[in-house]
């Protein structure tokens, strides 16, 4: 016994093991011999055998009060608990089912836990902790490294291998030799060559027969791509000899789901149809960091290079995200909405069979959660879910009207005219009425929208336009003549049912937006390309997402944080100046229940603004319910 211990202390592990075996032969009931054997096996680096010896040692020394035995047993229990805790943490981030690349089989979370416990990394970790004590940081590092996974991003091409197919075949390697089965196998082989153990493909790793599993997968998919070690993108229509334009023109760039599969991952590698690295670019392990690829994606998408490499949903405004989605198509109607759940951090519950109701639910959820009403800035056909919403995301590809910046001298002139032309209390009363309005809310298919309301007093047809709609001319309180085109039939005999509204009262919060000094114009003319991108992103606090991109609705000064504290009267005058600027109005028709429906205009209805000589008390502001 002493000789085994001495040899172990000198690093003579094989001799120490021989001595330990002799001790066990002499006294099989003694736990000390097993302790020496365990130490020797661990020292030799035979962690599988050392782990087995440790388990046996613990079982034969349960009643022992030996201090060394108690320490080993305690460390073992603490190590198992720490490993389970680290494993549970990673399981909260990873897909429900992954492909075991060593076996080619599908494996759920508990299956992966069992696999880990049967392999050397786990046994080494436990053995080390039993001797040296529990190092939770080290345990987390080993667990994360073992369970890291790689994701496949691709476009569906037909009858892809399903969860059932792979389960019945028992391995991806035993699937039929069809081209689509080959795609899955080559993905697995490529990932395996890169030393990954676990991989995920949407074709076979989601049991779509379970609505619960499918729903959870759709909601979690963005985070799975975000947390993955790497995403391999297979470009089925890109030849090996292709140049960078082939990526931009690929089908992969047009699909709804691949938007999040591009933005969410930290690391991406593109592969052509032969599973060769795109552009033969092996110099950049992460193609998001490839200058050529990054710049091409940035220009094609109208997105900053920084958002290509390190996209964060909260750093981009609602309207800008909708613009990115507007050019994408989905084979299943509901996927137009469900593919954006992660990008918008939405909490809608996926349910196939809803059709365009799914899009309505998504847009409703965006407004309800953020209060951002740029969602309703569009032209075209209304969604039956709610008339304020568009029938398609494609409308968001169009840049909505925004008035040009107002010269600071013109602004000062307007302010001076208001100071001399209005009774002091009138602007203040109006300002307080506006600031008391709540933010927009949306629930149960009803949009409750704070706005300025202008009533139609007369309406007539100006020109018949056939299928493109009719041109109308309306007389509107405070605004005068307003022209618009719509395919809807207007109630010519009941103009009082129609109102135009200014819906941007509480939208955005930068007081200075829209007012430009000479110095600012000169500074803007010297802005470099990097600075240009900074204006295309918007930080948000909490759950609110505000957009300050070039294609936003006009900005409101109501909730500003000016550098110097501004008195309420000056703020009130600025609000009136702002209302006097051109704006994109919405046309609503009153319903029998005092709710309103939006009249879908074929073109933006741009109003020149509320005349500055208007008595603010005559401007009606209220919350309207739009269905």
C-alpha positions as CSV (number, residue, x, y, z in Angstrom):
1,X,0.0,0.0,0.0
2,X,2.7,2.5,1.0
3,X,4.8,1.5,-2.0
4,X,1.9,2.1,-4.4
5,X,1.4,5.5,-2.8
6,X,5.1,6.4,-3.0
7,X,5.3,5.3,-6.7
8,X,2.3,7.4,-7.5
9,X,3.8,10.4,-5.9
10,X,6.9,9.9,-8.1
11,X,4.8,9.6,-11.2
12,X,5.5,5.8,-11.6
13,X,1.8,5.2,-12.4
14,X,2.2,1.7,-14.0
15,X,4.1,0.4,-11.0
16,X,1.7,2.1,-8.6
17,X,-1.2,0.3,-10.5
18,X,0.5,-3.0,-10.1
19,X,1.0,-2.6,-6.4
20,X,-2.7,-1.5,-6.0
21,X,-3.9,-4.6,-7.8
22,X,-1.8,-6.7,-5.4
23,X,-3.3,-5.0,-2.4
24,X,-6.8,-5.7,-3.8
25,X,-5.9,-9.4,-4.2
26,X,-4.7,-9.6,-0.7
27,X,-7.8,-7.9,0.8
28,X,-10.7,-7.5,-1.7
29,X,-12.8,-5.9,0.9
30,X,-10.4,-3.0,1.6
31,X,-11.4,0.2,-0.1
32,X,-7.8,1.5,0.2
33,X,-6.6,-0.8,-2.6
34,X,-9.3,0.5,-4.9
35,X,-8.4,4.1,-3.9
36,X,-4.8,3.5,-5.0
37,X,-6.0,1.8,-8.2
38,X,-8.2,4.7,-9.1
39,X,-5.4,7.2,-8.5
40,X,-3.0,5.2,-10.6
41,X,-5.4,4.9,-13.5
42,X,-6.2,8.6,-13.4
43,X,-2.4,9.3,-13.4
44,X,-2.0,7.1,-16.4
45,X,-4.7,9.0,-18.3
46,X,-6.9,6.0,-18.6
47,X,-10.0,8.1,-17.6
48,X,-12.6,5.5,-18.7
49,X,-11.0,2.9,-16.4
50,X,-10.4,5.5,-13.7
51,X,-14.0,6.5,-13.7
52,X,-15.1,2.9,-13.4
53,X,-12.7,2.4,-10.5
54,X,-14.0,5.5,-8.8
55,X,-17.6,4.3,-9.0
56,X,-16.5,0.9,-7.6
57,X,-14.5,2.7,-4.8
58,X,-17.6,4.8,-3.8
59,X,-19.8,1.7,-3.7
60,X,-17.5,-0.3,-1.5
61,X,-16.7,2.6,0.8
62,X,-20.3,3.8,1.6
63,X,-19.9,3.0,5.3
64,X,-16.3,4.2,5.5
65,X,-15.5,7.2,7.8
66,X,-12.1,7.6,6.2
67,X,-11.4,11.2,5.5
68,X,-9.9,10.6,2.1
69,X,-13.0,8.5,1.1
70,X,-15.4,11.2,2.3
71,X,-13.5,13.8,0.3
72,X,-13.6,11.7,-2.9
73,X,-17.3,10.9,-2.4
74,X,-18.2,14.5,-1.7
75,X,-16.2,15.8,-4.7
76,X,-17.8,13.2,-6.9
77,X,-21.4,14.2,-5.9
78,X,-20.6,17.9,-6.3
79,X,-19.0,17.3,-9.8
80,X,-22.1,15.4,-11.0
81,X,-24.3,18.2,-9.8
82,X,-22.1,20.9,-11.4
83,X,-22.0,18.9,-14.7
84,X,-25.8,18.4,-14.7
85,X,-26.3,22.1,-14.0
86,X,-24.0,23.1,-16.9
87,X,-25.7,20.6,-19.2
88,X,-29.1,21.9,-18.3
89,X,-28.0,25.4,-19.1
90,X,-26.7,24.5,-22.5
91,X,-29.9,22.5,-23.2
92,X,-32.0,25.6,-22.7
93,X,-30.1,27.2,-25.6
94,X,-29.7,24.3,-28.1
95,X,-32.2,22.6,-30.4
96,X,-34.6,19.9,-29.1
97,X,-33.1,17.3,-31.5
98,X,-29.6,17.1,-33.1
99,X,-27.9,14.7,-35.4
100,X,-25.1,12.7,-33.6
101,X,-22.4,13.0,-36.3
102,X,-20.5,10.0,-34.9
103,X,-23.5,7.7,-35.4
104,X,-25.6,9.6,-37.9
105,X,-28.6,9.2,-35.6
106,X,-31.1,11.7,-34.2
107,X,-30.7,12.4,-30.6
108,X,-32.9,14.4,-28.1
109,X,-31.6,16.3,-25.2
110,X,-31.7,13.4,-22.7
111,X,-30.1,11.1,-25.3
112,X,-27.2,13.6,-25.6
113,X,-26.9,13.6,-21.8
114,X,-26.6,9.8,-21.8
115,X,-24.1,9.9,-24.6
116,X,-22.0,12.5,-22.8
117,X,-22.0,10.4,-19.7
118,X,-20.7,7.3,-21.6
119,X,-17.7,9.1,-23.1
120,X,-14.2,10.0,-22.0
121,X,-14.6,13.8,-21.7
122,X,-17.3,13.3,-19.0
123,X,-15.4,10.6,-17.2
124,X,-12.2,12.7,-17.2
125,X,-14.1,15.7,-15.9
126,X,-15.5,13.7,-13.0
127,X,-12.2,12.0,-12.2
128,X,-10.4,15.3,-12.1
129,X,-13.0,16.9,-9.9
130,X,-12.9,14.0,-7.5
131,X,-9.2,14.4,-6.9
132,X,-8.7,18.2,-7.2
133,X,-12.1,19.5,-6.3
134,X,-14.9,21.1,-8.4
135,X,-13.9,23.9,-10.8
136,X,-17.3,25.1,-12.1
137,X,-15.7,27.4,-14.7
138,X,-13.7,24.5,-16.2
139,X,-16.7,22.3,-16.1
140,X,-18.8,24.8,-18.1
141,X,-16.0,25.2,-20.7
142,X,-15.8,21.4,-21.2
143,X,-19.6,21.0,-21.3
144,X,-20.1,23.9,-23.8
145,X,-17.3,22.5,-26.0
146,X,-18.7,19.0,-26.0
147,X,-22.3,20.1,-26.8
148,X,-21.6,22.8,-29.4
149,X,-23.5,22.3,-32.6
150,X,-23.5,23.4,-36.2
151,X,-26.6,24.5,-38.2
152,X,-27.5,24.0,-41.8
153,X,-29.0,26.8,-43.8
154,X,-30.4,26.0,-47.2
155,X,-33.5,26.2,-49.4
156,X,-35.9,23.3,-49.6
157,X,-35.9,21.6,-53.0
158,X,-38.6,19.0,-52.7
159,X,-39.0,15.9,-50.7
160,X,-36.2,16.5,-48.2
161,X,-35.5,13.7,-45.7
162,X,-37.8,14.1,-42.7
163,X,-37.6,13.2,-39.0
164,X,-39.5,10.0,-39.7
165,X,-37.2,9.1,-42.6
166,X,-34.0,9.4,-40.5
167,X,-35.6,7.7,-37.5
168,X,-36.7,4.7,-39.6
169,X,-33.3,4.5,-41.4
170,X,-31.6,4.7,-38.0
171,X,-28.8,6.8,-39.5
172,X,-28.4,9.6,-42.1
173,X,-25.8,7.4,-43.7
174,X,-28.4,4.7,-44.4
175,X,-30.8,7.0,-46.2
176,X,-31.7,6.4,-49.9
177,X,-29.2,7.7,-52.4
178,X,-31.3,10.6,-53.7
179,X,-29.8,14.0,-54.3
180,X,-31.6,15.5,-51.3
181,X,-30.5,12.7,-49.0
182,X,-27.0,13.3,-50.3
183,X,-27.3,17.0,-49.3
184,X,-28.0,16.0,-45.7
185,X,-25.2,13.5,-45.7
186,X,-22.7,15.9,-47.1
187,X,-23.7,18.5,-44.6
188,X,-23.0,16.0,-41.8
189,X,-19.7,14.9,-43.4
190,X,-18.6,18.5,-43.7
191,X,-19.5,19.3,-40.1
192,X,-17.8,16.1,-38.9
193,X,-14.5,17.1,-40.7
194,X,-14.6,20.3,-38.7
195,X,-14.6,18.3,-35.5
196,X,-18.3,18.9,-34.6
197,X,-20.2,16.2,-32.8
198,X,-23.7,17.6,-33.2
199,X,-25.5,19.1,-36.1
200,X,-29.0,20.4,-37.0
201,X,-31.1,20.5,-40.1
202,X,-34.6,21.8,-40.3
203,X,-35.5,18.9,-42.7
204,X,-35.1,16.1,-40.2
205,X,-34.5,17.5,-36.7
206,X,-38.1,18.7,-36.2
207,X,-40.9,16.2,-35.6
208,X,-43.5,18.1,-37.5
209,X,-46.2,15.5,-36.5
210,X,-46.1,17.1,-33.1
211,X,-47.7,20.6,-33.0
212,X,-46.0,21.3,-29.7
213,X,-42.5,20.4,-31.0
214,X,-43.1,22.3,-34.2
215,X,-44.3,25.4,-32.4
216,X,-41.5,25.4,-29.9
217,X,-39.0,24.9,-32.8
218,X,-40.3,27.9,-34.8
219,X,-40.3,30.2,-31.8
220,X,-36.7,29.1,-30.8
221,X,-35.1,28.8,-34.2
222,X,-33.6,32.3,-34.2
223,X,-31.8,31.7,-30.9
224,X,-30.6,28.3,-32.1
225,X,-28.9,29.9,-35.0
226,X,-27.6,32.7,-32.8
227,X,-26.1,30.3,-30.2
228,X,-24.7,27.8,-32.7
229,X,-21.0,27.5,-33.0
230,X,-21.3,27.9,-36.8
231,X,-23.9,27.9,-39.6
232,X,-23.1,26.2,-42.9
233,X,-25.0,27.7,-45.8
234,X,-25.6,25.4,-48.8
235,X,-26.1,27.3,-52.1
236,X,-27.7,24.7,-54.4
237,X,-27.8,27.0,-57.4
238,X,-24.3,28.4,-57.2
239,X,-21.6,26.8,-59.3
240,X,-18.0,26.3,-58.1
241,X,-16.7,28.8,-60.7
242,X,-19.2,31.5,-59.6
243,X,-18.3,35.0,-58.5
244,X,-19.8,37.1,-55.7
245,X,-22.9,38.1,-57.7
246,X,-24.0,34.4,-57.7
247,X,-24.5,34.6,-53.9
248,X,-26.5,37.8,-54.2
249,X,-28.7,36.4,-57.0
250,X,-29.1,33.0,-55.4
251,X,-32.5,31.6,-54.4
252,X,-31.2,31.5,-50.8
253,X,-31.2,35.3,-50.7
254,X,-34.9,35.4,-51.6
255,X,-36.4,33.1,-49.0
256,X,-38.2,34.2,-45.8
257,X,-36.5,31.8,-43.3
258,X,-33.0,32.5,-44.6
259,X,-33.1,36.1,-43.5
260,X,-32.8,35.1,-39.8
261,X,-30.4,32.4,-40.9
262,X,-28.1,35.1,-42.3
263,X,-28.5,37.6,-39.5
264,X,-28.6,35.5,-36.3
265,X,-25.4,33.4,-36.6
266,X,-22.1,34.7,-35.3
267,X,-20.2,32.5,-37.7
268,X,-21.2,31.6,-41.3
269,X,-19.5,29.7,-44.1
270,X,-21.0,29.5,-47.6
271,X,-20.7,26.4,-49.8
272,X,-21.5,26.0,-53.5
273,X,-23.5,23.2,-55.0
274,X,-20.5,20.8,-54.8
275,X,-20.0,21.6,-51.1
276,X,-16.8,23.5,-51.8
277,X,-16.1,26.8,-50.0
278,X,-17.7,29.7,-51.9
279,X,-15.1,31.7,-53.7
280,X,-12.6,29.2,-52.4
281,X,-12.3,31.6,-49.4
282,X,-10.5,29.6,-46.8
283,X,-8.7,32.6,-45.5
284,X,-11.7,33.7,-43.5
285,X,-13.1,31.0,-41.1
286,X,-16.1,33.3,-40.8
287,X,-17.4,34.4,-44.1
288,X,-19.2,37.3,-42.3
289,X,-15.7,38.7,-41.8
290,X,-14.7,38.3,-45.5
291,X,-14.4,41.8,-46.9
292,X,-15.8,40.8,-50.3
293,X,-18.7,38.8,-49.0
294,X,-19.6,41.3,-46.2
295,X,-19.5,44.3,-48.6
296,X,-21.6,42.5,-51.2
297,X,-24.3,41.5,-48.6
298,X,-24.3,45.0,-47.2
299,X,-24.9,46.6,-50.5
300,X,-27.5,44.1,-51.7
301,X,-29.5,44.3,-48.5
302,X,-29.1,48.0,-47.7
303,X,-27.7,47.1,-44.3
304,X,-24.6,48.3,-42.5
305,X,-21.6,46.0,-42.5
306,X,-21.8,46.0,-38.7
307,X,-25.3,44.6,-38.8
308,X,-24.1,41.9,-41.2
309,X,-21.4,40.7,-38.9
310,X,-23.0,41.3,-35.5
311,X,-26.7,41.8,-35.9
312,X,-28.8,42.5,-32.7
313,X,-32.6,42.8,-33.1
314,X,-32.8,45.7,-30.7
315,X,-30.3,47.7,-32.8
316,X,-32.6,47.9,-35.8
317,X,-35.9,49.7,-35.9
318,X,-39.2,48.1,-36.7
319,X,-39.6,49.7,-40.1
320,X,-36.1,48.7,-41.2
321,X,-36.7,45.1,-40.2
322,X,-39.9,45.1,-42.2
323,X,-38.0,46.5,-45.2
324,X,-35.5,43.6,-45.0
325,X,-38.4,41.1,-44.9
326,X,-40.3,42.8,-47.7
327,X,-38.3,41.1,-50.5
328,X,-38.4,37.6,-49.0
329,X,-40.9,34.9,-50.1
330,X,-42.3,31.8,-48.3
331,X,-43.7,28.6,-49.7
332,X,-46.2,28.5,-46.9
333,X,-48.2,31.6,-46.3
334,X,-47.9,31.5,-42.5
335,X,-44.1,31.4,-42.7
336,X,-44.1,35.0,-43.9
337,X,-44.9,35.9,-40.3
338,X,-43.3,33.0,-38.4
339,X,-39.9,33.5,-40.0
340,X,-39.8,36.9,-38.3
341,X,-40.6,35.8,-34.7
342,X,-37.0,35.9,-33.6
343,X,-36.0,39.1,-35.5
344,X,-38.9,40.9,-33.8
345,X,-38.6,39.1,-30.5
346,X,-42.3,38.4,-30.9
347,X,-44.3,36.1,-28.6
348,X,-47.0,35.0,-31.1
349,X,-47.9,31.3,-31.0
350,X,-47.4,29.6,-34.4
351,X,-50.4,27.7,-35.8
352,X,-50.6,26.6,-39.4
353,X,-53.8,26.9,-41.2
354,X,-54.4,30.5,-40.3
355,X,-53.2,31.9,-43.6
356,X,-52.7,35.7,-43.6
357,X,-54.1,35.9,-40.1
358,X,-50.6,34.9,-39.0
359,X,-49.3,38.1,-40.6
360,X,-51.9,40.1,-38.9
361,X,-51.0,38.6,-35.5
362,X,-47.4,39.4,-36.0
363,X,-47.9,43.0,-37.0
364,X,-50.5,43.5,-34.2
365,X,-47.9,42.1,-31.7
366,X,-45.2,44.4,-33.0
367,X,-47.4,47.5,-32.4
368,X,-48.7,46.2,-29.1
369,X,-45.3,45.5,-27.7
370,X,-43.4,48.6,-29.1
371,X,-46.1,51.3,-29.7
372,X,-44.3,51.8,-33.1
373,X,-46.9,52.8,-35.7
374,X,-44.6,53.0,-38.7
375,X,-46.2,49.6,-39.4
376,X,-49.3,51.4,-40.7
377,X,-47.3,53.6,-43.2
378,X,-48.0,51.8,-46.5
379,X,-50.1,52.0,-49.7
380,X,-52.0,49.2,-51.4
381,X,-54.5,46.6,-50.3
382,X,-55.6,46.2,-46.6
383,X,-55.4,43.0,-44.7
384,X,-58.8,41.5,-43.7
385,X,-57.4,41.0,-40.2
386,X,-57.4,44.7,-39.6
387,X,-57.8,47.5,-42.2
388,X,-54.8,49.4,-40.8
389,X,-52.4,46.6,-41.8
390,X,-51.2,45.7,-45.3
391,X,-52.1,42.5,-47.2
392,X,-48.4,41.8,-47.8
393,X,-45.0,42.7,-46.4
394,X,-43.9,43.6,-49.9
395,X,-45.3,47.1,-49.4
396,X,-42.6,47.9,-46.9
397,X,-40.0,47.9,-49.6
398,X,-41.2,51.3,-50.6
399,X,-39.7,54.3,-48.8
400,X,-42.6,56.2,-47.1
401,X,-42.8,59.9,-47.4
402,X,-40.8,62.1,-45.1
403,X,-40.7,65.9,-45.3
404,X,-37.3,67.4,-46.2
405,X,-35.3,69.0,-43.4
406,X,-36.6,72.5,-42.4
407,X,-34.0,75.3,-42.7
408,X,-33.3,76.7,-39.2
409,X,-34.0,80.2,-40.4
410,X,-37.4,79.2,-41.7
411,X,-38.1,77.5,-38.5
412,X,-37.2,80.6,-36.4
413,X,-39.4,82.7,-38.7
414,X,-42.4,80.3,-38.1
415,X,-41.8,80.4,-34.3
416,X,-41.8,84.2,-34.3
417,X,-45.0,84.4,-36.3
418,X,-46.7,82.0,-33.8
419,X,-45.5,84.0,-30.8
420,X,-47.1,87.1,-32.2
421,X,-50.1,85.6,-33.9
422,X,-51.4,83.2,-31.2
423,X,-52.8,83.9,-27.7
424,X,-50.2,82.4,-25.2
425,X,-52.5,79.9,-23.7
426,X,-53.8,78.3,-26.9
427,X,-50.5,76.6,-27.8
428,X,-50.1,75.4,-24.2
429,X,-53.6,73.9,-24.1
430,X,-53.1,72.1,-27.4
431,X,-49.7,70.8,-26.3
432,X,-51.1,69.4,-23.0
433,X,-53.9,67.7,-24.9
434,X,-51.5,66.0,-27.2
435,X,-49.0,64.9,-24.5
436,X,-51.9,63.3,-22.5
437,X,-52.6,61.0,-25.4
438,X,-51.6,57.4,-24.7
439,X,-49.3,55.5,-27.0
440,X,-50.8,53.3,-29.7
441,X,-52.1,49.9,-28.5
442,X,-53.2,46.9,-30.5
443,X,-55.2,43.9,-29.3
444,X,-58.1,41.7,-30.4
445,X,-57.7,42.9,-33.9
446,X,-58.4,46.5,-32.8
447,X,-55.8,49.3,-33.2
448,X,-56.3,52.2,-30.7
449,X,-54.4,55.0,-32.4
450,X,-53.7,58.5,-31.0
451,X,-54.0,61.0,-33.8
452,X,-55.1,64.4,-35.1
453,X,-58.5,64.2,-36.8
454,X,-59.7,66.3,-39.8
455,X,-63.2,65.8,-41.0
456,X,-64.3,65.6,-44.6
457,X,-67.1,68.0,-45.5
458,X,-67.5,67.2,-49.1
459,X,-66.2,64.6,-51.6
460,X,-66.5,64.0,-55.3
461,X,-65.0,61.8,-58.0
462,X,-62.4,63.6,-59.9
463,X,-61.5,60.8,-62.4
464,X,-62.6,57.3,-63.0
465,X,-59.6,55.0,-63.0
466,X,-61.0,51.5,-63.5
467,X,-59.2,48.6,-61.9
468,X,-56.6,51.1,-60.6
469,X,-59.2,52.9,-58.6
470,X,-60.9,56.3,-58.8
471,X,-59.4,59.7,-58.2
472,X,-61.3,61.6,-55.5
473,X,-61.2,65.2,-54.3
474,X,-62.3,66.0,-50.8
475,X,-62.8,69.2,-48.8
476,X,-61.3,68.7,-45.3
477,X,-61.6,70.9,-42.2
478,X,-58.4,72.9,-41.6
479,X,-56.6,71.1,-44.5
480,X,-58.6,72.3,-47.5
481,X,-58.6,70.3,-50.7
482,X,-57.2,66.8,-50.6
483,X,-56.8,64.4,-53.6
484,X,-56.4,60.7,-53.3
485,X,-56.9,57.4,-55.3
486,X,-58.5,54.2,-54.0
487,X,-60.3,51.1,-55.3
488,X,-62.7,51.4,-52.4
489,X,-66.1,53.0,-53.1
490,X,-66.5,56.3,-51.2
491,X,-69.8,57.3,-49.6
492,X,-70.3,60.4,-51.7
493,X,-73.6,61.2,-50.1
494,X,-72.2,60.8,-46.6
495,X,-68.9,62.6,-46.5
496,X,-69.2,63.1,-42.8
497,X,-68.3,59.4,-42.3
498,X,-64.8,60.1,-43.6
499,X,-61.9,61.6,-41.7
500,X,-58.2,62.2,-42.5
501,X,-55.8,61.6,-39.6
502,X,-52.3,62.6,-38.7
503,X,-51.1,59.4,-37.1
504,X,-47.6,60.3,-36.2
505,X,-48.2,62.3,-33.0
506,X,-46.4,60.0,-30.6
507,X,-44.3,58.0,-32.9
508,X,-40.7,59.1,-32.6
509,X,-38.9,61.3,-30.1
510,X,-36.1,63.4,-31.6
511,X,-37.0,67.0,-31.2
512,X,-34.3,68.2,-33.7
513,X,-35.2,65.8,-36.5
514,X,-36.5,67.8,-39.4
515,X,-34.8,71.1,-38.4
516,X,-31.4,71.7,-40.0
517,X,-28.9,74.5,-39.5
518,X,-26.3,75.6,-42.0
519,X,-23.6,74.1,-39.9
520,X,-25.4,70.7,-39.8
521,X,-25.8,70.8,-43.6
522,X,-22.1,71.4,-44.0
523,X,-21.3,68.6,-41.6
524,X,-23.5,66.2,-43.3
525,X,-21.9,66.9,-46.7
526,X,-18.6,65.7,-45.1
527,X,-19.9,62.6,-43.6
528,X,-18.0,59.4,-44.6
529,X,-19.5,56.1,-45.6
530,X,-19.0,54.7,-42.1
531,X,-21.0,57.5,-40.5
532,X,-23.8,57.1,-43.0
533,X,-24.5,53.7,-41.6
534,X,-24.8,54.9,-38.1
535,X,-28.0,56.8,-38.9
536,X,-29.6,53.6,-40.1
537,X,-29.7,51.9,-36.7
538,X,-31.7,52.7,-33.7
539,X,-31.0,51.7,-30.1
540,X,-34.0,50.8,-28.1
541,X,-34.7,50.5,-24.4
542,X,-36.6,47.6,-22.9
543,X,-39.1,46.2,-25.3
544,X,-39.5,49.4,-27.3
545,X,-38.1,49.5,-30.9
546,X,-37.9,52.9,-32.5
547,X,-36.7,53.5,-36.1
548,X,-34.7,56.4,-37.2
549,X,-33.9,55.1,-40.7
550,X,-34.3,57.0,-43.9
551,X,-37.6,55.2,-44.6
552,X,-39.3,56.0,-41.3
553,X,-42.5,58.0,-40.7
554,X,-41.9,61.7,-39.9
555,X,-40.4,62.3,-36.5
556,X,-42.3,63.8,-33.6
557,X,-40.9,66.3,-31.2
558,X,-43.2,65.4,-28.3
559,X,-40.9,63.3,-26.1
560,X,-37.6,65.0,-26.7
561,X,-34.6,65.3,-24.4
562,X,-33.2,68.7,-25.5
563,X,-29.7,69.6,-24.4
564,X,-31.1,72.6,-22.5
565,X,-34.4,72.3,-20.6
566,X,-37.0,73.9,-22.9
567,X,-40.1,75.6,-21.4
568,X,-43.5,74.1,-22.2
569,X,-44.6,77.2,-24.2
570,X,-41.6,76.8,-26.6
571,X,-42.2,73.1,-26.9
572,X,-45.8,73.8,-27.7
573,X,-44.9,76.2,-30.5
574,X,-42.4,73.7,-31.9
575,X,-45.2,71.1,-32.0
576,X,-47.4,73.5,-34.0
577,X,-44.6,74.2,-36.4
578,X,-44.0,70.5,-36.8
579,X,-47.8,70.0,-37.5
580,X,-47.5,72.6,-40.2
581,X,-45.1,70.5,-42.2
582,X,-46.1,68.1,-44.9
583,X,-47.2,64.7,-43.7
584,X,-48.5,61.3,-44.9
585,X,-52.2,61.2,-43.9
586,X,-54.5,58.1,-43.5
587,X,-58.1,58.1,-44.6
588,X,-60.6,56.4,-42.4
589,X,-64.3,55.6,-42.8
590,X,-66.5,55.6,-39.7
591,X,-68.5,52.4,-39.0
592,X,-71.8,52.0,-37.3
593,X,-70.2,51.1,-33.9
594,X,-68.2,54.3,-33.9
595,X,-65.1,52.4,-34.9
596,X,-63.2,53.1,-38.1
597,X,-61.8,51.2,-41.1
598,X,-58.9,52.4,-43.1
599,X,-59.5,53.3,-46.7
600,X,-56.7,51.7,-48.6
601,X,-55.2,54.3,-50.9
602,X,-53.2,53.4,-54.0
603,X,-50.7,56.2,-53.4
604,X,-49.6,58.1,-50.3
605,X,-51.9,60.9,-49.3
606,X,-49.4,63.7,-48.7
607,X,-50.9,66.7,-46.9
608,X,-49.1,70.1,-47.0
609,X,-49.6,70.5,-43.3
610,X,-51.9,72.4,-40.9
611,X,-51.8,76.1,-41.7
612,X,-49.8,78.0,-39.1
613,X,-52.6,80.6,-38.6
614,X,-54.9,77.8,-37.4
615,X,-56.2,78.2,-33.9
616,X,-54.8,75.2,-32.0
617,X,-58.0,74.8,-30.2
618,X,-59.7,73.9,-33.5
619,X,-57.3,70.9,-34.0
620,X,-59.1,67.7,-32.7
621,X,-56.8,65.1,-31.2
622,X,-58.1,61.8,-29.8
623,X,-57.7,58.1,-29.9
624,X,-59.6,56.3,-32.6
625,X,-60.3,52.6,-32.8
626,X,-59.5,51.1,-36.1
627,X,-60.7,47.6,-37.1
